[in-house]
Amino acid sequence: MSLTAAFDDESLRAPFAIEDVRFIGALAGRYALPDRRRTPDDKIPVYACRLCSISTRMLVTVGPVVGKEGETVSAHFNEFGILRGRITRRLASGFVTNLDLGDSEREKLGAKIDWHKKHVHAQVPDKREHRRILPRDPRSLIVLADGRKVPCFIIDVSRSGAAVSAHFWPELGMPMALGRVVGRVVRHLEVGFALQFIQPQEFEDLEYLVKPPAE
C-alpha cells in the first residue's frame, strides 16, 4: 500500500474522534526502536524520519527501518516533542503508531498540533548557499564500493550533498553512491551521516538522481 493510499484508508481514519485535532504534512524528526539490539558501542540506534500524519491518538511516519507490529517506538519532533507508543500497522516504508498519552498529555499535544496547523505557512526561508529539499519519496539505496546495497532514508538533499539515515555506520571519507550520485562521507550526524557529492548536481535533476538505480 502506498503512503498516499494509507492516508485515505478508512481503517486509519476510524480511530480519530470528530473533535480530534489532526495534521497531515511532512515534518522532519527522529525515532528509536528501544526493543531492538543496540549498536556495537551499546547505544540504541536513532534514525531520521518524516512525519506524514499526526493526531492526539496516533501518528504515521516513514523511515529507514520499519518496526514490527507491537514494537515500542520513541519519536521526537521539534514541533511536538517526544512521543512514545506502539506500532499498530506496518506500511511499505513506515508505520502507524498508537500514542501512549494520558488525558492531560493528549490535550497538550492537541494544542501543539492546532498551533502548528495555524502557523505552518509562516516558515522561515532557507538561506543556505545550496538550498536543501525534502524529496517526495525519501526512500533510496546506498551503493558501496564492493557492490553492496543498503536501504536508506534521505533526510534532505542539495546540489552539493545529502543527509542520510540508515542502519549502517560508515567511516569518514568512505566513498559511496546515493542512488545515481557518487559522494563521500564528510560528517556523522546523530541520526545518520552527511555525504558530499563529487560534483554539484543540477537542482532540477535531484529527485531523479537520488532515486534507487534500476536493476
N, C-alpha and C positions, 0 to 999 in steps of 0.2 A: 504493500500500500504506500502511495506517495504521501509526503507530508501535507500537501495541499488537500488531498482527499481526507486525510486524518482530521484536519481542522473542521471539515464539513460533516464528519461522521456523527450520526445521532448518538452513538454509544459514548462519544466523547462529550457531547453537549448535555446529555441527560443528567449527569450528576450536578450540574450547576443550577442553583435556585434562580428564579427570575430576578430576584433582587441582588444576586451576587455580582460583584464588580469583576470585569474581565478585560484583559488587554491582549491584543494579537499584534505582534510586531517583533522585529529582530533586535535583540539586545545581547551584547557580549557578556559572558560570565565564566565561571569555573565550577568544576564539580569533582567530587571524590566518591569512590565506592569503598567504604571502610571495611566491608566484608571480604574484599579481595586480598590476595597476597601482596606483600609490600615489595618495594624496590630493593636492589642489592644493598643499599645503605639503610635498610629497615625503615624507610619512610613510606607513608601511604601516597601513591601517585595522585597528582592533581592534574586534571585535564581542562582544556578550554572547551567552552560550549557556546551555543547560541540558543537563547530562549525564543520560542516561537509563539507560545500562548501561556497565559497565567491567569488564574483566578485565586480566590481565597481558599480553594479546596484542592486544586491540582495545577501542575504545570507540564508543558510539553517542551522538551529540549532535544537538540541534536548535538552529537559529539563523537569523538574518535573511538570510544569504547562503549558499546551498548550493554547495559546491565541486564541481569536476569529478572524475571518477574519475582517479586517478593524481596529483592535485594535492597539494602539500605542505600540512600543517596543523601549526600550533603552538598548543597549547591550554594553559590554566592553570586549575587548580582549587586552592583553598586546602587542600583535604584531601589532594591527591595531587601538587601541584607542577606543574612544566612537563612536558608530554607532547608528543612530536613523532611524526609518522608520515605516511602517505599514504592518501588516500581510496580505498576499495575498492568502495564502493557508495553510490549516492545514494538518499535517501528523499524523501518528499513535502516535508518541511520540515527536513531534516537529512541526516546522512551517517554512514557507518560508516568508521572509521579504523583501519588496521593500525598498531600502535605499533612504533616503531623503538627497541628496547631491547636492551642486552646482558644476559647472564645475571645479573650482579650487580644491574643496574638493575631487571630483572624481579622478582628476589627482593625487593628493597626495596619495589617497588610492591605486590607481593602482601601484604607485611606491613602496608602502609598500608591497603589495601583491607580486610584482615581486621580490623584495629583499628577502622576506621570502621564496619564491619558490627556490631561488638560494642557500639559507643558511639553509634549513630545515634539512639537514643531518649533520650539524655541531653542534648538540645539546650537551650540557654538560651532562655527565652521572650522574645518581642519585647515590650518595654515602652514603645515609642513611642506618642505620643498617638493616632495613627491607624495601627492595625495594618496591616501590608502582607501581601499574599498573592501566591503564585505561581499564576496562572491555569492551569487544567488544560491548555488549549490556548493557548500563548503567541503564536500567530500572529495578526496583525491588520493593519489598514491605517491609515496616517495620511492624512487628507484635508486638503489645503491650501486656502487661501483662493481660489486660482484654479481649484479643482476637481481638481487633480492628486491621484492616489492613490499612496502609496508603501508597499510592503510593509514590515512592521516586526516586531520581536520584543519582547514585553513582558517586561522583567526582573522587575518586581513592580509592584503597584498597591495603592493605599489609597483611602479615601473622598475624599481631597483631591488626589490626583495619581498620577502613574505615572513609572517609569523605563523608557526605551525605547531600543532599539538598532536602527539601520537604516543602509543605505548612503546616508545623507543627513545633512548637517550644517547645521542651521538656526541662525539668529541668535537671540540672546536677545530675548525679547519677542514672537517670531513666534507668531501665533495658528494653531491647527490643531485638528482633531478626531481623537481616538483612538477608533476605532470610532464610537460614537454620542455621545461625551462631548467637549465643547469645552473647550480649555485654552490655556495659553501656555507657551512655553519659558522656564524660570526658571534653569536651570543646565546647564552642559556637564559630561558625565561622560567618563571615559577610554574607555568603551565605548558612548557614546551621549549622551543628554540626558534631563533631567527636565522633566516637564510639571506645571503646577499647574492643576487644574480650575477653571473659572469659579465653579462651585458644588459644595459637597461632595455626594457621592452616597451613596445607601443601600448599606450594606455588602453586604447580601444580593443586590443587583442588579448588583454589579461585573462578575461573569463575563459576564453577558449584555450589559452596556453597552459593554464594550471589544471585543466581537467585531466583525469587519468588517461594515459595514452591508450589507443585502441590496441587490442591484442593482435 
